[in-house]
Amino acid sequence: MGLLGELLLLPAAPVRGTFWVLRQVADEAERRYYDPSTIRRELAQLERRLEAGEISEEEFDRCEDELLDRLEKAAGAS
């Protein structure tokens, strides 16, 4: 893109910058969401909640399945 194109797109620079920042935030959130150490930590916390009686077996099973699915996807993406 030449100088003329840059000048024409200059008014849109704040919008492009905002989208870039949002894309970076979304990428980081996804990286953390699928981070195996984060998932293992959540599994341990879930087990502590079950042992403390804060959640039922059914809720534990449902949440554990979701976390294990995330862990499997994270392993597949590596």
C-alpha positions in Angstrom: 0.0 0.0 0.0 1.4 3.3 -1.0 1.5 6.7 0.7 -1.9 7.6 -0.7 -3.5 4.5 0.7 -1.9 5.1 4.1 -3.2 8.7 4.1 -6.7 7.6 3.1 -6.8 4.9 5.9 -5.3 7.2 8.5 -8.7 8.1 10.0 -9.4 4.4 10.6 -6.1 3.9 12.5 -7.8 4.0 15.9 -10.3 1.4 14.9 -7.6 -0.8 13.4 -5.6 -0.4 16.6 -8.6 -1.3 18.7 -9.2 -4.5 16.7 -5.5 -5.4 17.0 -5.7 -5.0 20.8 -8.9 -7.1 21.0 -7.3 -9.8 18.9 -4.3 -9.9 21.2 -6.5 -10.1 24.3 -8.6 -12.9 22.8 -5.4 -14.8 21.8 -4.0 -14.6 25.3 -7.3 -15.6 26.9 -7.5 -18.7 24.6 -3.9 -19.6 25.4 -4.6 -19.4 29.1 -7.9 -21.3 28.7 -6.1 -24.2 27.1 -3.0 -24.1 29.2 -2.5 -27.6 30.7 -1.2 -26.3 34.0 -4.3 -24.1 34.4 -6.6 -27.0 33.6 -4.9 -29.3 36.1 -5.1 -26.6 38.8 -8.9 -26.3 38.0 -9.2 -30.1 38.3 -7.5 -30.0 41.7 -9.8 -27.2 42.9 -12.8 -29.0 41.6 -11.8 -32.1 43.6 -11.3 -30.0 46.7 -14.8 -28.5 46.3 -16.3 -32.0 46.0 -14.5 -33.2 49.1 -15.7 -30.1 51.0 -19.3 -30.9 50.0 -19.6 -27.6 48.0 -20.7 -29.4 44.9 -22.6 -32.6 44.1 -21.2 -35.7 42.4 -23.2 -34.9 39.3 -21.8 -31.4 39.0 -18.3 -32.7 39.7 -18.7 -35.2 36.8 -20.0 -32.6 34.4 -17.3 -30.1 35.2 -14.6 -32.7 35.2 -15.7 -33.9 31.7 -15.5 -30.3 30.5 -12.0 -29.8 31.9 -10.8 -33.1 30.5 -12.1 -32.2 27.1 -10.2 -28.9 27.3 -7.1 -30.8 28.3 -7.5 -33.2 25.4 -7.9 -30.3 23.0 -4.8 -28.6 24.4 -2.8 -31.8 24.0 -4.0 -32.2 20.4 -3.1 -28.6 19.6 0.5 -29.1 20.7 
